[in-house]
Amino acid sequence: RVEAFRDAASAMEQEKEILLEMIHNIQNSQDMRHISEGEREELNLTANRLMGRTLTVEVSVETIRNTQQQESLLHATKMIDEIVNKLLDDLEDAKIRLMSLYGACTSDVPAGPIDQKFQSVVIGCAIEDQKKIKRRLETLLRNLENSEKSITLLEHQKSTVRQSCNSKQD
């Protein structure tokens, strides 16, 4: 029963993360640009209210770690945070680096290179922490992918507007 209880709490932690990501994606979706200002404001208010309510829920499953596991977790988190902090400087490089970290966490054959140093650090973490690190990397990569799609759509819209303006001038 204890393990079932811990598993249920972990599932709730994951569900909270998924809900927050969904709300964030809705707020930043391209569809929001195609609705009226009033509808957009109403949706943003609702999304902010839901985000606030979701953030009031605290579910925490503590992981028992020895000193080496604690140090490994801190080191792995630091490595990810360093890449995230440099995201805005070089989006493409950050994505490649995050993918190599993710490749180090998966048992599948990754599409690209694997960060061997990160892999050895993650192996030193507790199993539950390894799963959380992998989920964090999946979320970061998904968010990067969504951001790239938004940027591509905006660039396409800009070029379409430029072309129509140029053809009107001719």
N, C-alpha and C positions, 0 to 999 in steps of 0.2 A: 504494500500500500504506500510506503514511503517513496519508492521509486516512481509509482504511478502519480503520486502527488507532485514530485519534482518534475516529471515529464509534462504534466498538465500546466504547471507554472511556467516552464520553459516555452511551451506552445503559446501561452498567453503573451510572453515577452516577444516572441516572433510575430504574433498577430498584431501587437501594438506597432512594431516596426513596419509591418506591411501596411497598416492603416495610415500611418504617418506618411509613408512614401506615396500611397495612392492619393491622399489629400494634396500633397505637394505637387504631384504630377498633374492633377486636375487644375490647380492654380496656375501652373506654368504651361499648360497645353496650348497648342496653336488654335484650338477651337474657341478658346476664350477671346481671341482677337476678332472672331467672326460673329460675335453676338453684340447686342446693343449695350451701351454704356450702363444703363440701369440694370440689365440682367447680369452684366459682369460684376457690378458693384454688389448686387445681392448674392451672387455665387461666392464672391470673395469673402463677404461677411459670414456666410454660412460655413465656408471652408475654414476661416479663422476661428469661428466658434467651435467647430468640430476638432480642429487642431488643438485648441486650448483644453477642451474636455479630455481629449485623448492623452495629452501630456500630464493631466492630473492623476492618471492611473500609474501607480508604481508597483511593478511586479519584479521581484528580485530573487534569483536562485543563486546562492553563494556556492562557489566552487572551492573545495578544500585543495590547497596547493602546498607543496613543500617549497623551500627557499629557492631551489633551482627552477622550479616551474614558475614561481612568481617573477623571478628575474627574466626568464624567457618571455613571459607574457608582456612585461614592460618593454623589453627590447623589440619584440614584434610590433607592438602598438606604436612605439617610437618610429620604427621604420616606415610604417604605413602613414603616420601623421606627417612625416617629412615630405613624402610624395604629395599628400593632399595639400600641404601648405604651398607647394610649388605648382599646383594645378594651373593657376591663372597665368603663370609665367610661360609655360610651355605645355599646352593641353595634350598634344600628340605624344610627347615624351612621357608625360605622367601616365597616359593611358597604357603605353607600352610597358612601363615599369609596373603598373598595377596588374597588368595581365601576366607578367612574369612572376609576381608574387602569388597571384591566384593559381598559376600553373604549379607552384610549389605546394599548394594545399590540396590539390585534387589527385585522385588515384587514376583518373582517365589520362590518356596521352594528350597533353596540351598542344594547342595549335602553334605556339611559339616557344621561346626560350623559358627556362625555369631558373629562378633565382636560388641557387644552391645554398647560399648563406642564409637566406630567409627560411628555406626549407629546414635547415638544421636548427634554426631558432624555434620554429613552429613545432618541430618534433619534440623539443624540450618542454613544451607547454602541456597542461592537462588536456585530456581528450575533449572535455566540454569547451575549453578555451579554443582549441583547434577548430571546432565547429563554428564558434562565434566569429573567429578571425575570418574563416572562409565566407561566412554569411556577410560580414562587413565588406569584404572585397567584392562579392557578388553585387551588393547594393551599390557600392561606389561605381563599379563598371556599368551597371544598368543606368545609373544617373548620368554618367558620362555619355553613354549611348543616346539617351534621351536629349541631352544638351546638344550633342552634335546634330541630331535630327532637326532640332529647333533652329540652330544656326544655319543649317543647309536650307531649310524652308525660308528663313528670312532673307538669305542671300539670293535665293531663286526669286522671291518676291521683288527684291530691289532691282535685280537685272531685268525682270519683266517690266517693271515700272520705267526703268531707263530706256528700254527698247521702245515702249509705247510713246514715251516723251520724244525720243529721237525720230520716230516715224511721223509724229505730228509736226515736227519742225521741218521735215522734208516736204 
